[in-house]
């Protein structure tokens, strides 16, 4: 039932998968929260472009690696991931649970 929806779902990784991808160096990390949220604590190595500013900053994003897109909880990152995929960014994934899940796991945040 509703199997057709799977074709349109946003690809996701959990924080364990993100951690592994970051250690491999196989993805870039894009934090799509507002600047104040980003400054209050973000995953090491993340670049900040708020989801609202993504269309105007698109040309500045490198295309040499896929992006893992993170926000606070995983909602805005899904929107941004879908947008990036529509713009031709291959392999882009959303981080399930976002920065909140990363922090709750005991992993470090940059403040």
KAKA-V505669 format. One record per run of one state. SS is the DSSP state (H for helix, E for strand, L for the rest). FROM is the first residue (numbers start at 1). LEN is the number of residues. If there is no record, write none. Layout:
BEGIN
ss & from & len
SS & FROM & LEN
SS & FROM & LEN
END
This chain:
BEGIN
ss & from & len
L & 1 & 2
H & 3 & 6
L & 9 & 3
E & 12 & 2
L & 14 & 1
H & 15 & 10
L & 25 & 2
E & 27 & 5
L & 32 & 3
H & 35 & 6
L & 41 & 1
E & 42 & 2
L & 44 & 3
E & 47 & 2
L & 49 & 5
H & 54 & 7
L & 61 & 5
E & 66 & 5
L & 71 & 4
H & 75 & 12
L & 87 & 6
E & 93 & 3
L & 96 & 2
H & 98 & 7
L & 105 & 4
E & 109 & 2
L & 111 & 1
END
